[in-house]
Structure formats: C-alpha cells, structure tokens
C-alpha cells in the first residue's frame, strides 16, 4: 500500500512538468499573447427552411429532357403563387406512383392512366389538363414499325410479332394501343412477346429503328424527340388510336385547397399570345396552354382499363 501511494504523486508531478514544457515550447518568445474579449458578442440569426412543394413530371423521357421542358414553368408557378416549389425526378412510372402515395410529390403531371391510379389509390385531384400543340386537350397513341419492314403493312400484320411498349402504366405508349389492338381482335397472347422500354418513349423508337422489335407503341409527338439521333423517315406509323383525355395536373389531398387554387389559377393565366415570357414557358413544355379539369374527364380511361383487364387499384 505504502509503495503505491508514494508513486502516485510522483507520476502527477512528472505529468505537470511535461505539460508545462509543451506549453512553453508552443509559446515562443516572439509570439504575443492574444487577448480575447467576451464583452463583444454577435447574435447569429437562423432562418428556418420553408418546406417546398414538390412537382414531378411522369418520367416518359430522360430527367434532362424533363428538366428542360418544365423548369421554366416551375419557376413561374413559384413566382406567381409565392409558394416554394421544386421539381423532383422519379426514375420510373412506378416510382412516380409510389412517391405520390408516400407524400413525396405534391403536384403531379402525368398521363391520364397514371392519374386514375393516383386518384383511386391515394385521392389525387385533377385541376387542369394541357392543350397539346395541335390545339386539342386530348391525345392518342401510335403504332410504329420500320419503314422497310415488309411483313407489317397494317394493324392486322402485328399479330405474332415482337411488341415493345413504353411501360405498363403508359397511356399513349401502352394502354391506348392495347385497346386499339383489342378492338381489332388482337389480344396480348397473340404477340410473340411484349416487352417494356423502362418508361422511355425514346427507347421504344430506338428499339424499333435498330430492328430489335417488329413494332412499338408511343404517344403521338414522341418521334420529334429523337429526330436529331436517327433518321425518323425510316419509321412508319402503322396506325393511330382514338383520342383520349390529355395529360393532367393533379394535386395531393395533403395540399390545401387554397394552394391548389393558386397553382391552378397561375396555370390558366398563362397568355402566350400577349406575353413573350409565357410563350417561352409553354414552348419549352411542348404544349400551348391549360383547360380546367376534374375527375369525371377521365371516365373513358377507366372504361378502357376495364375493357382490356388492367387493374387501377
């Protein structure tokens, strides 16, 4: 016991000597001591980050294409409403649907088939439809093949062929053409194969162009997206589907009626005829305006889904 007690003070003393040596070596003779005043204080203000509303374009094209088409519109809506709005980018159609259900999308821009799923599952509410560049608030699908494919001259020749579609939740790129095939007596089991392009209209066109598939289905207007990549004159439109209600803006039931009303009013206020900036916004988005919309507009899509046996729940 005595030995242990006599060593402890000696250890402490040695430690203090070492610390003093370090301190003295750190403070050289030429260094001046720094005086710290605690009398001068500065208040640091913290600004709370206001949560932004999220805006998502159903990813039928690449994220780059989605951003280029819509970032001007997102900026305009934020300015007009005073709301903080940012664009988010789901990777797939399913991601878009799941993110909406999880509360990660407040404003959804989608095809009418996806809208009906969002409305049935999560209570999405339609507020506007777009007016397409041809002046209609409706759109349709197209069935395409290579121009030099001599085996396919009309829709009856599609039976037994390889079909590439956009996505199981694509309207113009799958649902509308499927209904068109059924109307002509051709059912899913009549194709050699049906594959999907990962939600990209471009991939359907490129797959047909490369000869990987006999036919493809896209929404009308998509050929222009790849005209700088391939010779689109080598693609032939076999047939068009009937017209259906156009792409729709819908909002989450979590969004207040006041905020939704402000966004809807800002959309309807766009005036490309008299305002050059408005024209620039709409030209980039590839449509020419908006019309008011509600859920009843999409009953034809529900009827078509039932006819071809696709689940909306």
N, C-alpha and C positions, 0 to 999 in steps of 0.2 A: 504493500500500500504506500509506504513512505517513498519508494523509488518512483512510482507512477506520479505521485503528487509533485515531486521535485522536478520532473521533466516537463510538466505542462507549462509552467511559467516560462521556462527557457525557450520552448517552442514558440510561445506567443511573442516573446521579445525578438527572436530571430525574424519572425514574420513581419513585425513592425519595422525592423531595420531594412528589410528588403523593399517594403512598400515605400519607405522614405527615400531609398536610393533611386527607385523608379521615378518617383515624383520629382526629385531634384534633377535627374537627368533629362526629364521631359521639359522642365522649365529652365532653359538656358539663361546665361547671364544677360544676353542681349534681348531676350523676349520680355515684353512688358505685360504686366497683369491686366486682364480685361475686366472692367467694371461693368457689372450687369445691374441695370436699374429695374426694379419691379414696380416703379410708380407709373411708367408709361405703358398703357395697355391698349390693345386694339380689338374691338369686337369683330368677330368673323360671322358674317351672315350666311346661313344655309338656306338655299331655295329648294323647296320641296318639288320633286319631279312630278309633273302632272301626267298621269297615265294617258297614253294616246289611244285613240280609236284605231282599230286595225282594218285595213282594206285589202282584200285579196281577189285577184283575177284567177279564175279557174285555169290551171296550167295547161292549156291546149297547145301553147307554144313554149319556147325556152324562157327562162327567167329574164334574160336580157331583152328579149322581144316584149315580154310583159311589162317590164320597167319602161322601156322606150315608148310603149303605147300609152301608158297610164300615169306616169309620174307628174305630168303637167296637170292632169285632171285632179289628182290627189292634192297637189299644191293649191289649185283653185278652190276646191271644196273647203280646205282648211282656212284659206283667206276669207272666203265668203261667210262661213259659219262661225269663225272664231274658235273652232274646235281643233284640238291637236289630232292629226290623222297621219298615219304612216302605212306604207304598203308592206305587206308581208307576202312570202312566196312559198306556198305549198309545193311539194315536189311532184305529187300525183293527184289525180282526181279523188282517190280515197283519202289522201292527206287533207285535201280541202274540206271534205265532208267531216272527217274526224276532228279537225281543228275548229270547225264551226261548232260542233257538238261540245267541244271542250271549253268553249268560251274564248278561243284564241283568234276568232275572226268576228268582227262586228258588222262589217259591210261586205257582202258577198256579191261578186259579179260572176254569173255562171250561166250555163246553158239551162233551158227550161226543165230538162230531165233531172239534173242535179238539184235545181231549185225545188222541184216537187219532193225529192228525197229529203231535203233540208226542212221543208215545211212539214212533211208528215212526221219526221223523226224528232225535230228539235223546235218546231214552232216558228220557223223563219217566216218573215212577212215581206211580200213583194211591195216595192214602192214605185219603180219605173222600169220600162223596157226601152231598149235603144232603138233608134231609127237607123237601119242599115244604109250603106252608101247608095243603094238603089232606091231609097226613099220609102222602104217598107219597114214596118215594125215586126215582120216575120222573116224567117229564113228557112233554108232547106238543105238537105244533104245531096251529095253527088256520088255516083259510082264511076270509078275511073279504071282504065286499063292502058297498057302501052298501045300506041297507035299502030305499031307493026305486028301486034298480036292478032293473027288471022283467025284464031279459034273463037274470038269473042267479038261478035258484031252487035248483039243486042242483049237485053237482060236475060233472055231465056238461055243464052250461052254461058251464064255464070254458074249454072248447076254443075256440081262436080269439080269446081275449081278451088284454088287456094285464095282465101279472102283475108286481107289484112285490114283491120279496123283500128280506130283511134284508142278506144278504152271502153270497157263495159258500161261506163256511165256517160259516154259521149252521146250527145243528141244527134247532131248532123253527121257525126262520124261513125255512128253505130245504130242507135235506136231508130231513127227515121229510115235509113236504108233497110234495116231488118223488117220494118213494117212494109216497106215497098216490096221487098222480096216475097214476104208472106202474101201480099195482095196479088202477086203473080205466081203463086203456087210453089214457091221455093222456100224451104224451111232450113233451119240450122243443120239438121242432119244430112241435108242434100249437098253440103260443101265438102270438099276433100279435107279441108282444115279451115279453122277460123283462129287467127292469132291477133294479138293487140300490140300496138306500137309504143306502149309506155306513156300514152296520153298526148303524144305529139302528132299534130297534123303533118308536119314536115316529114316525119319518119314513114308515114303511110305512103306519101308521094314518092319519096326516095326508094322505098322498098319495091314499089311497082316499076319505077323507072329502071331500077337495077335488074329487074326480072326475077326478083326473089319471090314475088307473089303475082298471081294472074290478075286479080282485081283488088282495088282498095276503095274505101269509103271515107269521105271527108265532108266538112261543111263547105258550102259554096263560098268562094272567095279565097280559099286557102292556097290555091295554086300560085297566087301572086307572091306568097311568102318565099318561095324557092326559085323564083324566076331569075335570080342572079346566081344560082348554083347549078341549075340544069336547063336544058332546052325544053321548056314546058310544051312546046309544039309537038313533042313526042308523046305527050299524054293526051288520051282521048276520053271525053266524058261519055260514058255509055248511057246514062240516064240520070234524071233528077227526081228527087222525091217530091211529095206535095209540100205545101207551105205549112209551117207551124209557128206558134207564138215565139217571138225572138228572145234574145239574151236578156237577162233580167237582173236588176239590182234589188237585193233583199237585205233586210237588217235583222239582227239578232233580237229576240224578245227581251234580252237584257238591256238593250239600248232604249233610252227614254223616247217617248213619242215626240217630245219637243225636239230632241237632237235629230231624230229620223226625219221630222218635218223640215228642219233647216236644211238638211242634206238634199232631200227631195226638191225643195224649192230652188236651191242653188243649181241643181241639175237642169231643172225646167227653165231656169233663167238664162241659160247659155244661148247667145244670139249670134250665130256665125255670120249672118248676113250683114250685120251692122257693127260687129266688134271683131277686129282682126285677131286679137288675142284668143277670143273664143273659137274662132275658126282654126287657129293653130292647135288648140287643145283637142278639138274634135277630129281634125285631120290626122293627128298623131294616133288617136284612139281607133281610127278607122270606122267611125260612124258619124252621123250628121246631126244627132240630137236625141231627145228623150220624149217619151209619152208617159203619162201616169199609168200605173198598173196595179192590179190586185190579184188575189189568189185565183179567182174564177177564170182569169185569162188562160190558165194552164190546164183546164179540164181536158182539152184534146190530147195533151201529153199523158195524162192519167189513163184515158181511154185507150190510147195506143199501147201503153205499157201493159195494160190488162190483156189486150188482144194478142200480143206476142209472148205473154207469160213472164214478163220481167217484174221482179219484186221491187216495190217502192219503200218497203219498211226496213 
